Structure formats: C-alpha cells, structure tokens
Amino acid sequence: MNIDQLNAEYPLEETLASLCSEEFLGPDEDREGLAARLKEQVALAIGGQLRTIRKHFWAPDSIPDKRGVLERIPRTPRAVARRFADEQASVSKTVVSFDPHGELLAHGAEKAFVDFSRQLTSLEKFQNEGQLEEFLLGARSNESPEDAFGPVLAAMLFPEDESLFHAVASELVSGSDSELRIAPSFDFDDWARVLASQGHERFTELLVSKPPEVR
Amino acid sequence: MPTTRVKIVTFNQNESDAVTELLDDIRNVPGSPWSGTTAPQVTIRRSAPGGNNWIVEHDHLRAQGNVLAGMKLADYFHTHRARPDYVLFYGCAGATDSAWKDKFFVVRDVVYMSLGTVESRAGVEHVVLKNKWICHVDNPQADAPLAASQLAMGRGGNGRVNVLAISGMQSARVAATDKVVKVAVDSPPTPETPGPPHDVYKNGGWSYGQALGHIVDEAKLSIPVIVDMESFGIAKAAEALGVDDRVVICRVTTDALSDHGTSGNNNNQKAQLSAGRAQLARVLLALLNPRSTP
C-alpha cells in the first residue's frame, strides 16, 4: 500500500484519538503490564551491565561467542578486583558495604567480584536460554557464594543509590545478613506490588519507566 | 512518576515540518491532554493512564549523513541524564524501483555502499565504488565485504516493541551512502564464480548504478531496497551502544533516485512526508503504549 492507501485505512484522526485517550489500560492489565515490564527491565539491566563487565573486566580474548556464552578464563581475580575498584567505585562500594557482618565484607572486594563474575556468567547463560525467570525463581538456597546473587543483582540495578539498594535487597533475599539468599517465594509480581505498597516510588519508577542507568 | 520518553529526529526541513505538524496535531485535538513547549526544542508531554508520563521531543538535526546521525544517537546515550527510551528517526529516501515510491517503510537492515575512489579522467572527476566492500571478490587477500547491519525493531519480534506488528507496516533494506544518488539502478554485475556459498565477482570498481543493481538483485524482490544517507551510521552506532532495540528508522520514499532534486520532486517530498506523519503517529503510539494495537 502506498501512503495514501495506508492513511485511508488507518486515518491520522484515529491514532490521534488513541494518543489522547485516557482508556488504555484497565486495573488488571496495569498489574500484568507492570510485572511484564519489570521482567523486561531486569533482563535489560543485566544485559547492559554484562556489556560493561565484558568491556572493562574480562580479558580481550574472553569476548563471548555468538551464543553469548563466556567460556574462557577472565583476567586474574586480583587484576579484576583492582580494575573493579578503580573504575566502578560506586558499585564496588555497594557490593562490599552492603553486608556489614557477613561473608562479602570478610572476603573483601576481590572475593566479592569473583563471585560477581560467576554470577554474571551464570546469568548470561540463563538469560540467553530464555530461562532468566526460572533462574531468579529457582532455589538458590545452597551454601555457595552464589547466595550473594540478590544484593549483586540489586547493585547492578541501582549502583548509584545505596538506600534504594537496601530496600531492593531486603525484598529480593531472605536469611540473615551473613546468609543472603533469594527468597524462595521471590516473584516479580509480588516484588512490584510490595514495593509499590511500601511507597518505593522511585524504585518503581526506575524499574517501570526505563532500564536503570547501567547500560 | 514513570516516564516514557521518545526522541524524534529529522534531518532536512521538509522532514522537520512534517514532525512539527504531527506534534501540533496531537496538541490540537479537542480536549487533548498533551501540552508543549518549543524551546530549546519542540517537546510535548502528557500524564498517561496507569500513572505514566509520556514525553515526545523533536530534534531537528539540520544536517545529513551517516556520521552526524550516528553521532546524534551516541550523544543521547553516552550520558546518564535523561536518556530516551526510544529514538525514532523520520526521513525521506529514494526508491530503487518506482513501484516502491510514495511508501512508508520501517528499516530492517542496512548495507553500505560508499567506499571507493574519486579520480580524474581527462579532467573529469569519476567516482568508483570498491566492490570488495559490497561483495566477495576473486582476490583472496581482499577483506570480507561489510556485513549488513540489522535493526531489531525493524525485524519484528526481536525488539522491545514489535513495530512490524502494526497493521500495514512494511520493512525495507537500506542501501546507505554518503552522497545524494541521482542515478538509476543498473543491471547487476555478473559473478565470475556463482555460489554457493556465495557469488564471487571480479575485484574492481563498480558504479553506483551497478552497486545498486547488485544489492537489489541480492534482495531478490523479497524486500524493497531504498537509498538514504543516514541509516548505516544510525545502525552502527546503535549496535555499538547496545541500543538497537530502542531505535526505529522510518522512511518515506519520496523519489525514484533519477528524479531526485527536481522541483516537482521537492514538492512531492514535502507532501509525502506530511502524509507519512499519520503512519509515524502509529509507530509513536506503539512505542508509548506497546499494548495498543494501532
């Protein structure tokens, strides 16, 4: 169809009316849409952060293959940690300072970042296989360093705001400060509702309106 | 309050006029919830259902070319302040077949045909494109041809918003260059060795007409081929920034290459870009409200 034919079939006036409408989404759709967008934004945020991590912290020959899977060995942990501290000071501070009594602080930035890198590798794998949600919902309740996933994810999402980070982490994870785990019942829909009901407006805004500024 | 921010970028005055007209249209609907400002750029905004804010900003680049278009996109995303959720480029293009003139396209992928030489022959300048950047040639030492750049939102289903799900939207392949092309498509060159895996051509120079003939032949009528001067820069910058799922390029084919620049064509360009704003509005609606079915 040429433009005139398209315009005859889909007149400008109808689209203008839609752009000015107050009746796009009903209450139920709102909630459903919110949950869907939360999932999307988290996936995007992780993707964006992964690009940063690849660029800054992984050895040049460890660029993921076309499937996006990191299969090679990264820089040495010490080199990674040093660059991490130098170039991403705010993220480093958040990750390390979140847990005042627990493992992350005890192991220091270097250990924290090694765990962080492992998480990213796992996350990417799951993300690429379309299983991000399953990964997030899955039982991450063993005693491995991967239990730190919750705060790491939160730090990825909100590196600039420590108080916000605490708010997110408190919803994402269960257990004590020294034993952080993803809450077994963790659910994006619940997450959205709880945060909205607790007045975390900025948090909700960041998640819903656009990918957090990590790209 | 959550905000969805869309930047609309135009290049020449006719394109800018069409977008300005559209933003005026939106504000002038009786009882319109949209309000606007004109400085430093035309911006309209509204509070939308679901507690959202919608902001649409128009940037008139007042320039053309792949580099400047790509630079504009990079400028939006290199800072953490007020990044747009989507960038929507709107402009004219040349149709490589008259059947594809006066149509509205969403760019799906881009090939580049601009690298070559300018030389003097008997005092007359001649432009020759190096075909090694466009196709496989019989010189084993030659670099591989430049791969086509894909735009997720023009492919449908891979982007954050499936623009091609909008009824009647059609995608196109762009042959991007850095010059205004006023020559018609020529017959495609004959390969020295036919594929598979791919046709191999004699290493050398092609005219723009031959290069276009080759690109159209490769598309084999499965997708329209149109010509512009920005999509390659936009696609490459989007790829590097990792934002190709946030970038849409819409083109209205307002000339058929050899008639470009005529006074009749300029009038047609202005009229068709203005007419195209109705379809541009549908894309805008899909970006602001992906759940709508425009």
Interface residues (C-beta under 8 A of the other chain):
Chain A: M1 N2 I3 D4 L6 N7 E9 Y10 P11 L12 T15 L16 A17 S18 L19 C20 S21 E22 E23 F24 L25 E29 D30 G33 E40 L44 G47 G48 R51 E201 T204 E205 V208 S209 K210 E213 R215
Chain B: M1 P2 T3 T4 R5 D25 I26 V29 G31 S32 P33 W34 R46 A48 P49 G50 N52 F77 H80 R83 D85 K101 D102 K103 F104 R160 S167 G168 Q170 L241 G242 V243 V252 Q272 A275 G276 R277 A278 Q279 A281 R282 L284 L285 L288 N289 R291 S292 P294
